[in-house]
Amino acid sequence: MARPIEKIQAEINLLESRVKAAIEFLKDMEQQAKVQGTSVAENPDCAKIIKQIPLVKDRLRSLYAELESGKATVAQTAAAPPKEEKPPAETPPKAEKPITPPPAPPPPKEEEPPPAPAVKKEPFITTTPVGTAEAYGATSTIGATPESLTKRGFSLLEDGEWEKAGDKFDSALDINSEYAPAYVGLLCAELKVTREANLANQNSLLSARANYKKALRYSTAEHRVRLETYNHIIEHRLEEQEDSQEQERRKQEQQRLNQERERLNQEQERLNQEKEKLLQTQKLEQEQILAELRRREQEEEDKRMQEEEKRTLDEERSQQAELRRAEKQKQDEEEQRLIEEEQEFRKNQKTWIKKGLCYYCGGKLTITKKCKSCGKTS
């Protein structure tokens, strides 16, 4: 689906303003390079801008082609309705115009579709000059105007009259408080630069400055792009400086680490030599200590073996004595039990005899005195 013509035109205007701001910046840098006896290509910021300009031109060509096709489509759609509305257009043939002297009523031309927006044929040229008083809403009056005061202020900047230039810019803002070039001049006076293009050479971001913020707020789109370009160049340069400082810091840190590593290696080598000497001394001492320990261990082992043999003999003797005591106790208990059983049996025999029972087991007897239980004859 085709994009609206307004959006295409807005993108074209934005790209044109950016390219023009870049070209003006390159011109200023080229003049500075001539004074310094250097080349623009040696500046990394300029080299990057030069590389990006052809890409932006290609994009503009494609946008112009898209705009032409969109314009043709709008023209076709706009030309179709008038053909169908021919019958109502027959009213003008009335002979009222030549007859009546008063002015005739407005013709029905207002019903025609509005014309398509004009296309800029030159992509890098704008009709409204950037920095004029009319572009920022300043009214041209008799006497001092914001534009004349601002021009005078920039002339004073080139002479290094920072305070006088600041007064001129303040006077311009007294007339029109929304005149962006005056804020740019105040920013230049604050930073003590002679030209607007030199703002890109600062070592701090412009976005932190109040005058820069006000200049962005009240400037045109093209001028805003140029100011933002200065800030982007500074930001990019600061990032490169930070990267360079970080690389230098890392390089110094690496050198310090290498020196420290070399010192540690030498210290380690010295310690290794001392350690080797100490190990040899310790080895001799350990051999002597080990020999003494082995002798003592042998003496202790012999002593322990003697004590062990003695303890074993004592245990065997005590066990034998305990066994003898246990056997004797067992025999005494067995003899006591037998005596008690014999006494109990004798006592039972007396009772069995009295009751006429078996003498041996206490069982009942038959007529023949034979025990019915054990079969013995009493």
Secondary structure, DSSP 4 states (H G I P E B T S, - for coil): -PPPHHHHHHHHHHHHHHHHHHHHHHHHHHHHHHHHT--GGGSHHHHHHHHHHHHHHHHHHHHHHHHHHHHHHHHHHHHHHHHHTTGGGGSTTSTTTTT--SPPPPPGGGGSPPPPPPPPSSTT--SSPTT-TGGGT----SS--HHHHHHHHHHHHHTT-HHHHHHHHHHHHHH-TT-HHHHHHHHHHHHT-SSGGGGGG-SS-GGG-HHHHHHHHHS-HHHHHHHHHHHHHHHHHHHHHHHHHHHHHHHHHHHHHHHHHHHHHHHHHHHHHHHHHHHHHHHHHHHHHHHHHHHHHHHHHHHHHHHHHHHHHHHHHHHHHHHHHHHHHHHHHHHHHHHHHHHHHHHHHHHHHHHT--TTT---B-TTSBBTTT--B-
